[in-house]
Amino acid sequence: MTFTKLTVTGLTVVCCFASNSASAQSSRQFSGVAAFYSTDYSGKTACGERYDPKRFTAAHRSLPFGTRLRITDPKSQRSVIVVVNDRGPFTKGRVLDLSLAAAKALRMTDRGLMKVTAVVE
């Protein structure tokens, strides 16, 4: 990763340029490994809402809360639309944590982890 620092009229702007990786097709689409929240999880999400396992939601490290994503299993072509309402995942190599409802709809609960493609809607 390369960092560039610019100073413009007293403001400092830091730009980050990431190397081109296989999992980042564009700013509107990405792919990688997704997991899902434990069936025992309860609590608040980073946006302040209580986690509801029946809603189609997801955790992403940096996308704005409220971002709608179409999550697709490339093997089965099943897809769901989720709303980002939490931060995470905090496990290296994962791109999303999905709610239990989204995981069930994608039929990934027996696998635990699944390679997915996500597109900003």
Residue pairs with C-beta under 8 A, 6 or more apart in sequence:
1 16
1 17
1 18
1 19
2 16
2 17
3 14
3 15
3 16
3 17
4 14
4 15
4 16
4 17
5 12
5 13
5 14
5 15
6 12
6 13
6 14
6 15
7 13
18 24
23 30
23 31
23 32
23 95
24 30
25 31
27 120
28 119
28 120
29 117
29 118
29 119
29 120
30 95
30 117
30 118
31 74
31 95
31 115
31 116
31 117
31 118
32 93
32 94
32 95
32 96
32 115
32 116
33 93
33 94
33 95
33 113
33 114
33 115
33 116
34 71
34 94
34 95
34 96
34 97
34 98
34 108
34 113
34 114
34 115
34 116
35 89
35 91
35 94
35 96
35 97
35 98
35 112
35 113
36 97
36 98
36 99
36 100
36 102
36 103
36 108
36 109
36 112
37 51
37 53
37 97
37 98
37 99
37 100
37 103
39 53
39 100
41 51
41 53
42 50
42 51
43 50
43 51
44 50
44 51
45 51
45 57
45 59
45 85
45 86
46 59
46 65
46 85
46 86
46 87
47 65
47 85
47 86
49 85
51 57
51 86
51 99
52 99
53 99
53 100
53 101
54 99
54 100
54 101
55 83
55 99
55 101
56 80
56 81
56 82
56 83
56 99
56 101
56 102
56 105
57 82
57 83
57 84
57 85
57 86
57 98
57 99
57 102
58 69
58 71
58 82
58 83
58 84
58 85
58 86
58 96
58 97
58 98
58 99
58 102
59 84
59 85
59 86
59 87
59 88
59 89
59 96
59 97
60 67
60 69
60 84
60 86
60 87
60 88
60 95
60 96
61 87
61 88
61 89
63 69
63 84
63 120
64 84
65 84
65 85
66 83
66 84
66 85
67 83
67 84
67 120
68 81
68 82
68 83
68 84
68 120
68 121
69 81
69 82
69 83
69 84
69 96
69 118
69 119
69 120
69 121
70 79
70 80
70 81
70 118
70 119
70 121
71 79
71 80
71 81
71 82
71 96
71 98
71 102
71 106
71 116
71 117
71 118
72 78
72 79
72 116
72 117
72 118
72 119
73 79
73 106
73 107
73 108
73 114
73 115
73 116
74 115
74 116
74 117
75 115
76 106
76 107
78 105
78 106
78 107
79 106
80 102
80 105
80 106
81 121
82 98
82 99
82 102
86 97
88 97
89 95
89 96
89 97
94 113
95 116
95 118
96 116
96 118
98 106
98 108
100 109
103 109
106 114
106 116
108 114
